[in-house]
Amino acid sequence: MIVLGIETSCDDTSAAVYDGNTLLSNIISTQLIHSNFGGVVPELASRAHIRMVLPVIREALKKAGIKTADIRGIGVTYGPGLAGSLLVGLSIAKGLALSLDIPMIGINHLEGHIWSNYLANPGLNPPIIVLIVSGGHTQLVYVREWGSYKLLGRTRDDASGEAFDKVAKMLDLGYPGGPFIEKLALNGNPEYIRFPRAYLEEGSLDFSFSGLKTAVLNHVRRLGKRELKKHISDIAACFQDAVVDVLVQKSIYAAENNGVKRICVAGGVAVNRHLQKKMKQACNEKNIELFWPPANLCTDNGGMIAAAAHFYLKRGVTSPLTLSPRPSLNF
């Protein structure tokens, strides 16, 4: 069963083709214009999706070596995300499904991130704990079996990726902030200052990064321009450490508390090498298996949507053509 996956939840336009065994193509068009504004501008994102979605789909089909008539099902992100961006992907998916007379299913973007680990590790079997870390989301999810999920914890304010972006803006580094901070941190002293770690109340698997963000802002304001320039790498290293420590410790706690011996990480922040290093060390100490998708499956991509859609469509689960965007969708 050949499935086309379409992802337009934010600022990446992506389409992929998956046959149940192999990801035949996974085309991603990234919108660079948002770097000029320090964050994603919804209206610009929607307009870019309109321009790019059909060319991206055509390229995905071409790379997969198939024609439109070969598609047997369509998966499309219907939430969470930007309403206008989601609407573009949904409209294209509905039009294709109607014209080709094939089933369509709306996929939760967050569930898609979970399936990115399956694409990278086809033999992966639940139960697993998944840490989803991106610009818009930071969550811990217990996967009892494929298609069955329990939300264990989520951020109460900023997502981890959002915190990286905002701190990078404070330091005048650019957008998106994660890669800039990671690069700076390589030459920084992680002992320069200890920023707060918000573990919240005992036993909580929720996250909070607003206090950390404020602590960094207050420290930056106390420094003069000369001192900030001198210690900018140190600040980046200490901030990154504070985020990673919380992500790792809560992931390990979630696994141990639920008797699970496998942890998966997904989302754009998953490409952070410091997070990878610390998570590997912690999992090795606790004898927990760790799974990590490659970089092209960490960011928003059609491949993860196609994989999730294939799972449901094979079981006869579909969505009606009246499906609407759900910008605030969760598990």
Sequence and secondary structure as in RCSB ss.txt:
>XXXX:A:sequence
MIVLGIETSCDDTSAAVYDGNTLLSNIISTQLIHSNFGGVVPELASRAHIRMVLPVIREALKKAGIKTADIRGIG
VTYGPGLAGSLLVGLSIAKGLALSLDIPMIGINHLEGHIWSNYLANPGLNPPIIVLIVSGGHTQLVYVREWGSYK
LLGRTRDDASGEAFDKVAKMLDLGYPGGPFIEKLALNGNPEYIRFPRAYLEEGSLDFSFSGLKTAVLNHVRRLGK
RELKKHISDIAACFQDAVVDVLVQKSIYAAENNGVKRICVAGGVAVNRHLQKKMKQACNEKNIELFWPPANLCTD
NGGMIAAAAHFYLKRGVTSPLTLSPRPSLNF
>XXXX:A:secstr
  EEEEE SSSEEEEEEE SS EEEEEEEE GGGGGTTS  HHHHHHHHHHHHHHHHHHHHHHHT  GGG  EEE
EEEESS HHHHHHHHHHHHHHHHHHT  EEEEEHHHHHHHHHHHH TT  SSEEEEEESSS EEEEEEEETTEEE
EEEEBSS  HHHHHHHHHHHTT  SSHHHHHHHHHTTS TTS        STT   B  HHHHHHHHHHHHHS H
HHHHHHHHHHHHHHHHHHHHHHHHHHHHHHHHTT  EEEEESGGGG HHHHHHHHHHHHHHT EEE   HHHHSS
 HHHHHHHHHHHHTTT    TT    TT   
